[in-house]
Amino acid sequence: LMDVVASGKRAVLFFCVQHSGATAARPADEIDARYGQLLREAIEKGVEVLAWKVALSAEGFELEKPLPIAL
């Protein structure tokens, strides 16, 4: 995605947050510090990161509301 932005195009990383108690999305640095580092680098280079809370049901899922990204 960083290469896409560097080429002059838009790049978006979209997180569907399924945990019902979630109030924000964040990289789990304690599990994968490299991923967190790369996510922050991507944001600095212009990759847009969006997170939305998702409601799950037997019929499917529905986007409920946007969540902040906690870095």
CHARMM-style PDB file with segment names, atoms N, HN, CA, C and O in Angstrom:
ATOM      1  N   LEU     1       0.821  -1.201   0.000  1.00  0.00      PROA
ATOM      2  CA  LEU     1       0.000   0.000   0.000  1.00  0.00      PROA
ATOM      3  C   LEU     1       0.861   1.260   0.000  1.00  0.00      PROA
ATOM      4  O   LEU     1       0.483   2.279  -0.578  1.00  0.00      PROA
ATOM      5  N   MET     2       2.005   1.185   0.644  1.00  0.00      PROA
ATOM      6  HN  MET     2       2.312   0.357   1.114  1.00  0.00      PROA
ATOM      7  CA  MET     2       2.902   2.342   0.631  1.00  0.00      PROA
ATOM      8  C   MET     2       3.391   2.613  -0.788  1.00  0.00      PROA
ATOM      9  O   MET     2       3.534   3.770  -1.182  1.00  0.00      PROA
ATOM     10  N   ASP     3       3.647   1.564  -1.555  1.00  0.00      PROA
ATOM     11  HN  ASP     3       3.531   0.624  -1.235  1.00  0.00      PROA
ATOM     12  CA  ASP     3       4.057   1.732  -2.947  1.00  0.00      PROA
ATOM     13  C   ASP     3       2.942   2.341  -3.787  1.00  0.00      PROA
ATOM     14  O   ASP     3       3.206   3.127  -4.697  1.00  0.00      PROA
ATOM     15  N   VAL     4       1.702   1.982  -3.487  1.00  0.00      PROA
ATOM     16  HN  VAL     4       1.488   1.343  -2.748  1.00  0.00      PROA
ATOM     17  CA  VAL     4       0.554   2.540  -4.211  1.00  0.00      PROA
ATOM     18  C   VAL     4       0.496   4.046  -3.982  1.00  0.00      PROA
ATOM     19  O   VAL     4       0.326   4.817  -4.926  1.00  0.00      PROA
ATOM     20  N   VAL     5       0.638   4.463  -2.721  1.00  0.00      PROA
ATOM     21  HN  VAL     5       0.776   3.837  -1.954  1.00  0.00      PROA
ATOM     22  CA  VAL     5       0.629   5.893  -2.404  1.00  0.00      PROA
ATOM     23  C   VAL     5       1.805   6.592  -3.076  1.00  0.00      PROA
ATOM     24  O   VAL     5       1.655   7.692  -3.608  1.00  0.00      PROA
ATOM     25  N   ALA     6       2.975   5.955  -3.054  1.00  0.00      PROA
ATOM     26  HN  ALA     6       3.097   5.061  -2.622  1.00  0.00      PROA
ATOM     27  CA  ALA     6       4.165   6.556  -3.671  1.00  0.00      PROA
ATOM     28  C   ALA     6       3.980   6.751  -5.173  1.00  0.00      PROA
ATOM     29  O   ALA     6       4.609   7.622  -5.773  1.00  0.00      PROA
ATOM     30  N   SER     7       3.118   5.938  -5.775  1.00  0.00      PROA
ATOM     31  HN  SER     7       2.607   5.231  -5.288  1.00  0.00      PROA
ATOM     32  CA  SER     7       2.860   6.078  -7.211  1.00  0.00      PROA
ATOM     33  C   SER     7       1.818   7.151  -7.513  1.00  0.00      PROA
ATOM     34  O   SER     7       1.484   7.393  -8.673  1.00  0.00      PROA
ATOM     35  N   GLY     8       1.305   7.794  -6.459  1.00  0.00      PROA
ATOM     36  HN  GLY     8       1.576   7.598  -5.517  1.00  0.00      PROA
ATOM     37  CA  GLY     8       0.350   8.876  -6.649  1.00  0.00      PROA
ATOM     38  C   GLY     8      -1.106   8.474  -6.534  1.00  0.00      PROA
ATOM     39  O   GLY     8      -1.995   9.287  -6.788  1.00  0.00      PROA
ATOM     40  N   LYS     9      -1.362   7.231  -6.155  1.00  0.00      PROA
ATOM     41  HN  LYS     9      -0.640   6.571  -5.950  1.00  0.00      PROA
ATOM     42  CA  LYS     9      -2.743   6.753  -6.027  1.00  0.00      PROA
ATOM     43  C   LYS     9      -3.151   6.684  -4.564  1.00  0.00      PROA
ATOM     44  O   LYS     9      -2.314   6.770  -3.666  1.00  0.00      PROA
ATOM     45  N   ARG    10      -4.432   6.529  -4.343  1.00  0.00      PROA
ATOM     46  HN  ARG    10      -5.112   6.459  -5.073  1.00  0.00      PROA
ATOM     47  CA  ARG    10      -4.979   6.408  -2.997  1.00  0.00      PROA
ATOM     48  C   ARG    10      -4.900   4.943  -2.553  1.00  0.00      PROA
ATOM     49  O   ARG    10      -5.159   4.027  -3.333  1.00  0.00      PROA
ATOM     50  N   ALA    11      -4.539   4.748  -1.290  1.00  0.00      PROA
ATOM     51  HN  ALA    11      -4.329   5.492  -0.656  1.00  0.00      PROA
ATOM     52  CA  ALA    11      -4.522   3.410  -0.709  1.00  0.00      PROA
ATOM     53  C   ALA    11      -5.203   3.465   0.652  1.00  0.00      PROA
ATOM     54  O   ALA    11      -4.933   4.360   1.452  1.00  0.00      PROA
ATOM     55  N   VAL    12      -6.088   2.504   0.909  1.00  0.00      PROA
ATOM     56  HN  VAL    12      -6.308   1.778   0.259  1.00  0.00      PROA
ATOM     57  CA  VAL    12      -6.844   2.465   2.158  1.00  0.00      PROA
ATOM     58  C   VAL    12      -6.755   1.066   2.762  1.00  0.00      PROA
ATOM     59  O   VAL    12      -6.982   0.067   2.080  1.00  0.00      PROA
ATOM     60  N   LEU    13      -6.423   1.011   4.041  1.00  0.00      PROA
ATOM     61  HN  LEU    13      -6.239   1.823   4.595  1.00  0.00      PROA
ATOM     62  CA  LEU    13      -6.466  -0.228   4.806  1.00  0.00      PROA
ATOM     63  C   LEU    13      -7.716  -0.135   5.684  1.00  0.00      PROA
ATOM     64  O   LEU    13      -7.866   0.805   6.464  1.00  0.00      PROA
ATOM     65  N   PHE    14      -8.605  -1.112   5.549  1.00  0.00      PROA
ATOM     66  HN  PHE    14      -8.483  -1.876   4.914  1.00  0.00      PROA
ATOM     67  CA  PHE    14      -9.908  -1.061   6.210  1.00  0.00      PROA
ATOM     68  C   PHE    14     -10.025  -2.211   7.193  1.00  0.00      PROA
ATOM     69  O   PHE    14      -9.920  -3.377   6.814  1.00  0.00      PROA
ATOM     70  N   PHE    15     -10.245  -1.874   8.474  1.00  0.00      PROA
ATOM     71  HN  PHE    15     -10.330  -0.927   8.782  1.00  0.00      PROA
ATOM     72  CA  PHE    15     -10.424  -2.885   9.509  1.00  0.00      PROA
ATOM     73  C   PHE    15     -11.901  -3.015   9.869  1.00  0.00      PROA
ATOM     74  O   PHE    15     -12.561  -2.021  10.173  1.00  0.00      PROA
ATOM     75  N   CYS    16     -12.415  -4.239   9.834  1.00  0.00      PROA
ATOM     76  HN  CYS    16     -11.878  -5.046   9.587  1.00  0.00      PROA
ATOM     77  CA  CYS    16     -13.757  -4.549  10.337  1.00  0.00      PROA
ATOM     78  C   CYS    16     -13.580  -5.077  11.758  1.00  0.00      PROA
ATOM     79  O   CYS    16     -13.051  -6.171  11.952  1.00  0.00      PROA
ATOM     80  N   VAL    17     -14.014  -4.315  12.741  1.00  0.00      PROA
ATOM     81  HN  VAL    17     -14.444  -3.426  12.584  1.00  0.00      PROA
ATOM     82  CA  VAL    17     -13.830  -4.683  14.143  1.00  0.00      PROA
ATOM     83  C   VAL    17     -15.085  -5.404  14.618  1.00  0.00      PROA
ATOM     84  O   VAL    17     -16.171  -4.827  14.671  1.00  0.00      PROA
ATOM     85  N   GLN    18     -14.912  -6.680  14.961  1.00  0.00      PROA
ATOM     86  HN  GLN    18     -14.030  -7.149  14.917  1.00  0.00      PROA
ATOM     87  CA  GLN    18     -16.066  -7.511  15.295  1.00  0.00      PROA
ATOM     88  C   GLN    18     -16.309  -7.653  16.790  1.00  0.00      PROA
ATOM     89  O   GLN    18     -17.371  -8.129  17.191  1.00  0.00      PROA
ATOM     90  N   HSD    19     -15.364  -7.257  17.619  1.00  0.00      PROA
ATOM     91  HN  HSD    19     -14.501  -6.870  17.293  1.00  0.00      PROA
ATOM     92  CA  HSD    19     -15.540  -7.394  19.066  1.00  0.00      PROA
ATOM     93  C   HSD    19     -16.590  -6.392  19.537  1.00  0.00      PROA
ATOM     94  O   HSD    19     -16.466  -5.195  19.279  1.00  0.00      PROA
ATOM     95  N   SER    20     -17.605  -6.869  20.213  1.00  0.00      PROA
ATOM     96  HN  SER    20     -17.706  -7.841  20.422  1.00  0.00      PROA
ATOM     97  CA  SER    20     -18.724  -5.994  20.606  1.00  0.00      PROA
ATOM     98  C   SER    20     -18.322  -4.907  21.592  1.00  0.00      PROA
ATOM     99  O   SER    20     -18.977  -3.866  21.656  1.00  0.00      PROA
ATOM    100  N   GLY    21     -17.259  -5.124  22.361  1.00  0.00      PROA
ATOM    101  HN  GLY    21     -16.726  -5.969  22.309  1.00  0.00      PROA
ATOM    102  CA  GLY    21     -16.848  -4.136  23.350  1.00  0.00      PROA
ATOM    103  C   GLY    21     -15.775  -3.169  22.869  1.00  0.00      PROA
ATOM    104  O   GLY    21     -15.314  -2.324  23.636  1.00  0.00      PROA
ATOM    105  N   ALA    22     -15.377  -3.282  21.622  1.00  0.00      PROA
ATOM    106  HN  ALA    22     -15.751  -3.968  20.998  1.00  0.00      PROA
ATOM    107  CA  ALA    22     -14.293  -2.439  21.111  1.00  0.00      PROA
ATOM    108  C   ALA    22     -14.727  -0.985  21.006  1.00  0.00      PROA
ATOM    109  O   ALA    22     -15.840  -0.680  20.575  1.00  0.00      PROA
ATOM    110  N   THR    23     -13.824  -0.094  21.410  1.00  0.00      PROA
ATOM    111  HN  THR    23     -12.920  -0.342  21.759  1.00  0.00      PROA
ATOM    112  CA  THR    23     -14.086   1.339  21.292  1.00  0.00      PROA
ATOM    113  C   THR    23     -13.064   2.014  20.375  1.00  0.00      PROA
ATOM    114  O   THR    23     -13.199   3.193  20.047  1.00  0.00      PROA
ATOM    115  N   ALA    24     -12.041   1.259  19.966  1.00  0.00      PROA
ATOM    116  HN  ALA    24     -11.931   0.302  20.232  1.00  0.00      PROA
ATOM    117  CA  ALA    24     -11.010   1.760  19.060  1.00  0.00      PROA
ATOM    118  C   ALA    24     -10.299   0.556  18.450  1.00  0.00      PROA
ATOM    119  O   ALA    24     -10.446  -0.572  18.921  1.00  0.00      PROA
ATOM    120  N   ALA    25      -9.537   0.810  17.408  1.00  0.00      PROA
ATOM    121  HN  ALA    25      -9.417   1.726  17.026  1.00  0.00      PROA
ATOM    122  CA  ALA    25      -8.707  -0.231  16.799  1.00  0.00      PROA
ATOM    123  C   ALA    25      -7.253   0.171  16.995  1.00  0.00      PROA
ATOM    124  O   ALA    25      -6.923   1.356  16.948  1.00  0.00      PROA
ATOM    125  N   ARG    26      -6.387  -0.804  17.212  1.00  0.00      PROA
ATOM    126  HN  ARG    26      -6.655  -1.767  17.250  1.00  0.00      PROA
ATOM    127  CA  ARG    26      -4.971  -0.523  17.402  1.00  0.00      PROA
ATOM    128  C   ARG    26      -4.174  -1.749  16.998  1.00  0.00      PROA
ATOM    129  O   ARG    26      -4.677  -2.871  17.033  1.00  0.00      PROA
ATOM    130  N   PRO    27      -2.921  -1.523  16.613  1.00  0.00      PROA
ATOM    131  CA  PRO    27      -2.067  -2.677  16.350  1.00  0.00      PROA
ATOM    132  C   PRO    27      -1.714  -3.347  17.679  1.00  0.00      PROA
ATOM    133  O   PRO    27      -1.506  -2.667  18.684  1.00  0.00      PROA
ATOM    134  N   ALA    28      -1.647  -4.656  17.682  1.00  0.00      PROA
ATOM    135  HN  ALA    28      -1.816  -5.209  16.865  1.00  0.00      PROA
ATOM    136  CA  ALA    28      -1.285  -5.405  18.891  1.00  0.00      PROA
ATOM    137  C   ALA    28       0.232  -5.518  18.945  1.00  0.00      PROA
ATOM    138  O   ALA    28       0.795  -6.570  18.641  1.00  0.00      PROA
ATOM    139  N   ASP    29       0.883  -4.437  19.330  1.00  0.00      PROA
ATOM    140  HN  ASP    29       0.425  -3.582  19.577  1.00  0.00      PROA
ATOM    141  CA  ASP    29       2.341  -4.396  19.367  1.00  0.00      PROA
ATOM    142  C   ASP    29       2.925  -5.495  20.255  1.00  0.00      PROA
ATOM    143  O   ASP    29       4.023  -5.988  19.995  1.00  0.00      PROA
ATOM    144  N   GLU    30       2.201  -5.874  21.288  1.00  0.00      PROA
ATOM    145  HN  GLU    30       1.309  -5.473  21.499  1.00  0.00      PROA
ATOM    146  CA  GLU    30       2.687  -6.908  22.197  1.00  0.00      PROA
ATOM    147  C   GLU    30       2.705  -8.295  21.534  1.00  0.00      PROA
ATOM    148  O   GLU    30       3.397  -9.198  22.003  1.00  0.00      PROA
ATOM    149  N   ILE    31       1.959  -8.455  20.469  1.00  0.00      PROA
ATOM    150  HN  ILE    31       1.397  -7.721  20.088  1.00  0.00      PROA
ATOM    151  CA  ILE    31       1.930  -9.713  19.721  1.00  0.00      PROA
ATOM    152  C   ILE    31       2.855  -9.658  18.512  1.00  0.00      PROA
ATOM    153  O   ILE    31       3.593 -10.605  18.241  1.00  0.00      PROA
ATOM    154  N   ASP    32       2.811  -8.534  17.780  1.00  0.00      PROA
ATOM    155  HN  ASP    32       2.212  -7.764  18.000  1.00  0.00      PROA
ATOM    156  CA  ASP    32       3.613  -8.392  16.558  1.00  0.00      PROA
ATOM    157  C   ASP    32       4.081  -6.947  16.427  1.00  0.00      PROA
ATOM    158  O   ASP    32       3.440  -6.122  15.775  1.00  0.00      PROA
ATOM    159  N   ALA    33       5.210  -6.663  17.059  1.00  0.00      PROA
ATOM    160  HN  ALA    33       5.731  -7.333  17.589  1.00  0.00      PROA
ATOM    161  CA  ALA    33       5.733  -5.295  17.068  1.00  0.00      PROA
ATOM    162  C   ALA    33       6.070  -4.810  15.660  1.00  0.00      PROA
ATOM    163  O   ALA    33       5.916  -3.624  15.367  1.00  0.00      PROA
ATOM    164  N   ARG    34       6.522  -5.698  14.793  1.00  0.00      PROA
ATOM    165  HN  ARG    34       6.646  -6.661  15.032  1.00  0.00      PROA
ATOM    166  CA  ARG    34       6.882  -5.310  13.424  1.00  0.00      PROA
ATOM    167  C   ARG    34       5.641  -4.827  12.674  1.00  0.00      PROA
ATOM    168  O   ARG    34       5.712  -3.840  11.941  1.00  0.00      PROA
ATOM    169  N   TYR    35       4.522  -5.500  12.843  1.00  0.00      PROA
ATOM    170  HN  TYR    35       4.465  -6.302  13.438  1.00  0.00      PROA
ATOM    171  CA  TYR    35       3.291  -5.071  12.193  1.00  0.00      PROA
ATOM    172  C   TYR    35       2.915  -3.662  12.647  1.00  0.00      PROA
ATOM    173  O   TYR    35       2.572  -2.817  11.821  1.00  0.00      PROA
ATOM    174  N   GLY    36       2.976  -3.407  13.944  1.00  0.00      PROA
ATOM    175  HN  GLY    36       3.254  -4.094  14.615  1.00  0.00      PROA
ATOM    176  CA  GLY    36       2.667  -2.074  14.459  1.00  0.00      PROA
ATOM    177  C   GLY    36       3.578  -1.017  13.880  1.00  0.00      PROA
ATOM    178  O   GLY    36       3.137   0.076  13.527  1.00  0.00      PROA
ATOM    179  N   GLN    37       4.857  -1.350  13.785  1.00  0.00      PROA
ATOM    180  HN  GLN    37       5.215  -2.238  14.072  1.00  0.00      PROA
ATOM    181  CA  GLN    37       5.830  -0.425  13.212  1.00  0.00      PROA
ATOM    182  C   GLN    37       5.500  -0.121  11.744  1.00  0.00      PROA
ATOM    183  O   GLN    37       5.532   1.035  11.323  1.00  0.00      PROA
ATOM    184  N   LEU    38       5.187  -1.152  10.984  1.00  0.00      PROA
ATOM    185  HN  LEU    38       5.161  -2.091  11.327  1.00  0.00      PROA
ATOM    186  CA  LEU    38       4.862  -0.956   9.566  1.00  0.00      PROA
ATOM    187  C   LEU    38       3.549  -0.200   9.382  1.00  0.00      PROA
ATOM    188  O   LEU    38       3.419   0.601   8.457  1.00  0.00      PROA
ATOM    189  N   LEU    39       2.581  -0.448  10.251  1.00  0.00      PROA
ATOM    190  HN  LEU    39       2.686  -1.099  11.002  1.00  0.00      PROA
ATOM    191  CA  LEU    39       1.317   0.285  10.171  1.00  0.00      PROA
ATOM    192  C   LEU    39       1.556   1.775  10.382  1.00  0.00      PROA
ATOM    193  O   LEU    39       1.026   2.603   9.641  1.00  0.00      PROA
ATOM    194  N   ARG    40       2.342   2.112  11.376  1.00  0.00      PROA
ATOM    195  HN  ARG    40       2.772   1.440  11.978  1.00  0.00      PROA
ATOM    196  CA  ARG    40       2.646   3.520  11.638  1.00  0.00      PROA
ATOM    197  C   ARG    40       3.406   4.148  10.468  1.00  0.00      PROA
ATOM    198  O   ARG    40       3.142   5.289  10.089  1.00  0.00      PROA
ATOM    199  N   GLU    41       4.338   3.405   9.909  1.00  0.00      PROA
ATOM    200  HN  GLU    41       4.553   2.478  10.216  1.00  0.00      PROA
ATOM    201  CA  GLU    41       5.087   3.896   8.753  1.00  0.00      PROA
ATOM    202  C   GLU    41       4.150   4.132   7.565  1.00  0.00      PROA
ATOM    203  O   GLU    41       4.263   5.139   6.866  1.00  0.00      PROA
ATOM    204  N   ALA    42       3.235   3.204   7.348  1.00  0.00      PROA
ATOM    205  HN  ALA    42       3.143   2.386   7.916  1.00  0.00      PROA
ATOM    206  CA  ALA    42       2.291   3.343   6.237  1.00  0.00      PROA
ATOM    207  C   ALA    42       1.439   4.600   6.407  1.00  0.00      PROA
ATOM    208  O   ALA    42       1.208   5.332   5.445  1.00  0.00      PROA
ATOM    209  N   ILE    43       0.979   4.846   7.619  1.00  0.00      PROA
ATOM    210  HN  ILE    43       1.167   4.252   8.401  1.00  0.00      PROA
ATOM    211  CA  ILE    43       0.172   6.038   7.890  1.00  0.00      PROA
ATOM    212  C   ILE    43       0.998   7.297   7.622  1.00  0.00      PROA
ATOM    213  O   ILE    43       0.504   8.249   7.017  1.00  0.00      PROA
ATOM    214  N   GLU    44       2.246   7.302   8.068  1.00  0.00      PROA
ATOM    215  HN  GLU    44       2.648   6.529   8.559  1.00  0.00      PROA
ATOM    216  CA  GLU    44       3.127   8.455   7.833  1.00  0.00      PROA
ATOM    217  C   GLU    44       3.334   8.707   6.344  1.00  0.00      PROA
ATOM    218  O   GLU    44       3.502   9.851   5.921  1.00  0.00      PROA
ATOM    219  N   LYS    45       3.322   7.643   5.557  1.00  0.00      PROA
ATOM    220  HN  LYS    45       3.186   6.714   5.901  1.00  0.00      PROA
ATOM    221  CA  LYS    45       3.551   7.767   4.117  1.00  0.00      PROA
ATOM    222  C   LYS    45       2.270   8.011   3.332  1.00  0.00      PROA
ATOM    223  O   LYS    45       2.302   8.092   2.104  1.00  0.00      PROA
ATOM    224  N   GLY    46       1.141   8.128   4.033  1.00  0.00      PROA
ATOM    225  HN  GLY    46       1.115   8.062   5.030  1.00  0.00      PROA
ATOM    226  CA  GLY    46      -0.095   8.513   3.370  1.00  0.00      PROA
ATOM    227  C   GLY    46      -1.139   7.450   3.161  1.00  0.00      PROA
ATOM    228  O   GLY    46      -2.173   7.720   2.551  1.00  0.00      PROA
ATOM    229  N   VAL    47      -0.904   6.245   3.650  1.00  0.00      PROA
ATOM    230  HN  VAL    47      -0.064   6.026   4.146  1.00  0.00      PROA
ATOM    231  CA  VAL    47      -1.937   5.214   3.572  1.00  0.00      PROA
ATOM    232  C   VAL    47      -3.049   5.596   4.544  1.00  0.00      PROA
ATOM    233  O   VAL    47      -2.791   5.876   5.715  1.00  0.00      PROA
ATOM    234  N   GLU    48      -4.276   5.605   4.057  1.00  0.00      PROA
ATOM    235  HN  GLU    48      -4.486   5.377   3.107  1.00  0.00      PROA
ATOM    236  CA  GLU    48      -5.418   5.887   4.924  1.00  0.00      PROA
ATOM    237  C   GLU    48      -5.799   4.615   5.665  1.00  0.00      PROA
ATOM    238  O   GLU    48      -5.864   3.540   5.069  1.00  0.00      PROA
ATOM    239  N   VAL    49      -6.050   4.735   6.958  1.00  0.00      PROA
ATOM    240  HN  VAL    49      -5.997   5.608   7.442  1.00  0.00      PROA
ATOM    241  CA  VAL    49      -6.466   3.590   7.754  1.00  0.00      PROA
ATOM    242  C   VAL    49      -7.825   3.905   8.369  1.00  0.00      PROA
ATOM    243  O   VAL    49      -7.991   4.907   9.065  1.00  0.00      PROA
ATOM    244  N   LEU    50      -8.777   3.047   8.103  1.00  0.00      PROA
ATOM    245  HN  LEU    50      -8.643   2.233   7.538  1.00  0.00      PROA
ATOM    246  CA  LEU    50     -10.134   3.199   8.611  1.00  0.00      PROA
ATOM    247  C   LEU    50     -10.503   1.963   9.421  1.00  0.00      PROA
ATOM    248  O   LEU    50     -10.089   0.852   9.090  1.00  0.00      PROA
ATOM    249  N   ALA    51     -11.273   2.152  10.471  1.00  0.00      PROA
ATOM    250  HN  ALA    51     -11.610   3.055  10.740  1.00  0.00      PROA
ATOM    251  CA  ALA    51     -11.789   1.038  11.261  1.00  0.00      PROA
ATOM    252  C   ALA    51     -13.270   1.276  11.511  1.00  0.00      PROA
ATOM    253  O   ALA    51     -13.683   2.377  11.876  1.00  0.00      PROA
ATOM    254  N   TRP    52     -14.047   0.248  11.315  1.00  0.00      PROA
ATOM    255  HN  TRP    52     -13.712  -0.646  11.018  1.00  0.00      PROA
ATOM    256  CA  TRP    52     -15.486   0.327  11.567  1.00  0.00      PROA
ATOM    257  C   TRP    52     -15.914  -0.825  12.457  1.00  0.00      PROA
ATOM    258  O   TRP    52     -15.485  -1.964  12.273  1.00  0.00      PROA
ATOM    259  N   LYS    53     -16.765  -0.514  13.422  1.00  0.00      PROA
ATOM    260  HN  LYS    53     -17.113   0.411  13.572  1.00  0.00      PROA
ATOM    261  CA  LYS    53     -17.385  -1.543  14.248  1.00  0.00      PROA
ATOM    262  C   LYS    53     -18.431  -2.252  13.399  1.00  0.00      PROA
ATOM    263  O   LYS    53     -19.200  -1.621  12.674  1.00  0.00      PROA
ATOM    264  N   VAL    54     -18.440  -3.572  13.504  1.00  0.00      PROA
ATOM    265  HN  VAL    54     -17.814  -4.085  14.093  1.00  0.00      PROA
ATOM    266  CA  VAL    54     -19.320  -4.387  12.672  1.00  0.00      PROA
ATOM    267  C   VAL    54     -20.262  -5.180  13.574  1.00  0.00      PROA
ATOM    268  O   VAL    54     -19.831  -5.787  14.555  1.00  0.00      PROA
ATOM    269  N   ALA    55     -21.542  -5.172  13.237  1.00  0.00      PROA
ATOM    270  HN  ALA    55     -21.892  -4.679  12.441  1.00  0.00      PROA
ATOM    271  CA  ALA    55     -22.531  -5.979  13.948  1.00  0.00      PROA
ATOM    272  C   ALA    55     -22.725  -7.283  13.180  1.00  0.00      PROA
ATOM    273  O   ALA    55     -22.997  -7.277  11.980  1.00  0.00      PROA
ATOM    274  N   LEU    56     -22.579  -8.401  13.893  1.00  0.00      PROA
ATOM    275  HN  LEU    56     -22.359  -8.406  14.868  1.00  0.00      PROA
ATOM    276  CA  LEU    56     -22.747  -9.714  13.281  1.00  0.00      PROA
ATOM    277  C   LEU    56     -24.100 -10.296  13.648  1.00  0.00      PROA
ATOM    278  O   LEU    56     -24.577 -10.125  14.770  1.00  0.00      PROA
ATOM    279  N   SER    57     -24.711 -10.978  12.702  1.00  0.00      PROA
ATOM    280  HN  SER    57     -24.324 -11.117  11.790  1.00  0.00      PROA
ATOM    281  CA  SER    57     -25.965 -11.683  12.958  1.00  0.00      PROA
ATOM    282  C   SER    57     -26.014 -12.917  12.067  1.00  0.00      PROA
ATOM    283  O   SER    57     -25.123 -13.129  11.244  1.00  0.00      PROA
ATOM    284  N   ALA    58     -27.033 -13.714  12.228  1.00  0.00      PROA
ATOM    285  HN  ALA    58     -27.756 -13.542  12.897  1.00  0.00      PROA
ATOM    286  CA  ALA    58     -27.191 -14.908  11.397  1.00  0.00      PROA
ATOM    287  C   ALA    58     -27.388 -14.537   9.927  1.00  0.00      PROA
ATOM    288  O   ALA    58     -27.102 -15.344   9.043  1.00  0.00      PROA
ATOM    289  N   GLU    59     -27.869 -13.339   9.663  1.00  0.00      PROA
ATOM    290  HN  GLU    59     -28.101 -12.683  10.382  1.00  0.00      PROA
ATOM    291  CA  GLU    59     -28.118 -12.893   8.293  1.00  0.00      PROA
ATOM    292  C   GLU    59     -26.883 -12.303   7.632  1.00  0.00      PROA
ATOM    293  O   GLU    59     -26.844 -12.156   6.410  1.00  0.00      PROA
ATOM    294  N   GLY    60     -25.866 -11.963   8.432  1.00  0.00      PROA
ATOM    295  HN  GLY    60     -25.898 -12.083   9.424  1.00  0.00      PROA
ATOM    296  CA  GLY    60     -24.669 -11.362   7.855  1.00  0.00      PROA
ATOM    297  C   GLY    60     -24.055 -10.352   8.809  1.00  0.00      PROA
ATOM    298  O   GLY    60     -24.141 -10.499  10.028  1.00  0.00      PROA
ATOM    299  N   PHE    61     -23.440  -9.336   8.245  1.00  0.00      PROA
ATOM    300  HN  PHE    61     -23.370  -9.217   7.255  1.00  0.00      PROA
ATOM    301  CA  PHE    61     -22.856  -8.292   9.083  1.00  0.00      PROA
ATOM    302  C   PHE    61     -23.222  -6.933   8.522  1.00  0.00      PROA
ATOM    303  O   PHE    61     -23.539  -6.781   7.342  1.00  0.00      PROA
ATOM    304  N   GLU    62     -23.168  -5.950   9.411  1.00  0.00      PROA
ATOM    305  HN  GLU    62     -22.910  -6.073  10.369  1.00  0.00      PROA
ATOM    306  CA  GLU    62     -23.522  -4.582   9.031  1.00  0.00      PROA
ATOM    307  C   GLU    62     -22.538  -3.622   9.687  1.00  0.00      PROA
ATOM    308  O   GLU    62     -22.210  -3.760  10.865  1.00  0.00      PROA
ATOM    309  N   LEU    63     -22.074  -2.654   8.915  1.00  0.00      PROA
ATOM    310  HN  LEU    63     -22.341  -2.542   7.957  1.00  0.00      PROA
ATOM    311  CA  LEU    63     -21.201  -1.636   9.474  1.00  0.00      PROA
ATOM    312  C   LEU    63     -22.028  -0.745  10.401  1.00  0.00      PROA
ATOM    313  O   LEU    63     -23.053  -0.202   9.988  1.00  0.00      PROA
ATOM    314  N   GLU    64     -21.590  -0.594  11.644  1.00  0.00      PROA
ATOM    315  HN  GLU    64     -20.757  -1.035  11.979  1.00  0.00      PROA
ATOM    316  CA  GLU    64     -22.324   0.203  12.623  1.00  0.00      PROA
ATOM    317  C   GLU    64     -21.819   1.634  12.720  1.00  0.00      PROA
ATOM    318  O   GLU    64     -22.577   2.586  12.533  1.00  0.00      PROA
ATOM    319  N   LYS    65     -20.522   1.778  13.016  1.00  0.00      PROA
ATOM    320  HN  LYS    65     -19.906   1.005  13.168  1.00  0.00      PROA
ATOM    321  CA  LYS    65     -19.981   3.125  13.212  1.00  0.00      PROA
ATOM    322  C   LYS    65     -18.471   3.092  13.061  1.00  0.00      PROA
ATOM    323  O   LYS    65     -17.838   2.061  13.287  1.00  0.00      PROA
ATOM    324  N   PRO    66     -17.891   4.236  12.676  1.00  0.00      PROA
ATOM    325  CA  PRO    66     -16.426   4.284  12.582  1.00  0.00      PROA
ATOM    326  C   PRO    66     -15.808   4.293  13.980  1.00  0.00      PROA
ATOM    327  O   PRO    66     -16.401   4.788  14.938  1.00  0.00      PROA
ATOM    328  N   LEU    67     -14.610   3.738  14.070  1.00  0.00      PROA
ATOM    329  HN  LEU    67     -14.128   3.336  13.292  1.00  0.00      PROA
ATOM    330  CA  LEU    67     -13.862   3.728  15.326  1.00  0.00      PROA
ATOM    331  C   LEU    67     -12.543   4.469  15.129  1.00  0.00      PROA
ATOM    332  O   LEU    67     -11.985   4.471  14.032  1.00  0.00      PROA
ATOM    333  N   PRO    68     -12.053   5.091  16.183  1.00  0.00      PROA
ATOM    334  CA  PRO    68     -10.744   5.743  16.070  1.00  0.00      PROA
ATOM    335  C   PRO    68      -9.631   4.696  16.010  1.00  0.00      PROA
ATOM    336  O   PRO    68      -9.783   3.570  16.482  1.00  0.00      PROA
ATOM    337  N   ILE    69      -8.517   5.100  15.419  1.00  0.00      PROA
ATOM    338  HN  ILE    69      -8.393   6.015  15.035  1.00  0.00      PROA
ATOM    339  CA  ILE    69      -7.325   4.262  15.384  1.00  0.00      PROA
ATOM    340  C   ILE    69      -6.409   4.753  16.501  1.00  0.00      PROA
ATOM    341  O   ILE    69      -6.011   5.918  16.509  1.00  0.00      PROA
ATOM    342  N   ALA    70      -6.078   3.888  17.426  1.00  0.00      PROA
ATOM    343  HN  ALA    70      -6.401   2.941  17.419  1.00  0.00      PROA
ATOM    344  CA  ALA    70      -5.212   4.248  18.556  1.00  0.00      PROA
ATOM    345  C   ALA    70      -3.791   3.777  18.253  1.00  0.00      PROA
ATOM    346  O   ALA    70      -3.527   2.577  18.178  1.00  0.00      PROA
ATOM    347  N   LEU    71      -2.891   4.725  18.083  1.00  0.00      PROA
ATOM    348  HN  LEU    71      -3.105   5.700  18.144  1.00  0.00      PROA
ATOM    349  CA  LEU    71      -1.509   4.368  17.788  1.00  0.00      PROA
ATOM    350  C   LEU    71      -0.622   4.657  18.965  1.00  0.00      PROA
ATOM    351  OT1 LEU    71       0.584   4.419  18.903  1.00  0.00      PROA
TER     352      LEU     71
END
